[in-house]
Every structure is written in C-alpha cells, then in structure tokens.
Amino acid sequence: MASGFGFTGGRSRCFTHWQEFQLTQCYIQSDKPTECRPLADDYLECLHRPKEIARAKAVQDEFIRKAKAVAKKEDRDPAEVIAQGTVGLTQGQQESSK
C-alpha cells in the first residue's frame, strides 16, 4: 500500500483491511505466519477481487449456457436470446416486471 489514499483523495476501499492487518502486528511480530493468513487473504481479496470475478464469470457462463439451450429449443439465434436478457423467465414474469 503506497499512501493509504484512494483515487479520489479519501481512504482507499481496502484501507480498513490493511489497517486491521497492520494493527494486529501480524506482518512484523507473528511467530506463526499461518495466524496472519486470514487477514492477508481479506486484504488481497479486497485489492484484486478474485473470488468476486470468478463468481461473476460463473454466472455469466451459466447465463450463456441457458441462452444457448433456449435458442436451440426455440430455433432462434443465441445472440437474440442473450440480447433479450430474459433467459429462465416465463412470459408472465417478463410483462409484470416492465
């Protein structure tokens, strides 16, 4: 962490995670590095968000898989189904949500 300030001048979104890691003195005084692993993992997740990205990719892949199945069933182009964005919804749910 360079300065503790975010892009807009305030605290960065991960500053609290860094501060928890720093205040527990894990990175300096810990006899067992495994004690600090959960705090370090939280900080790294906040910085790079690998779990969030993996989950979003899984949701997107499932949506595309369902869109292809619907397109095949209805003999339509998968791009049309994806552009419509209503895979898995019934016709009644689509109309009531508008």
Buried (B, 14 or more C-beta within 10 A) or exposed (E): BEEEEEEEEEEBEBBEBBBEBBEBEBEEEBEEEEEBEEBBEBBEBBBEEEEEEEEEEEEEEEBBEBBBBBBEEEEEEBEEBBEEEBBEEEEEEEEEEE
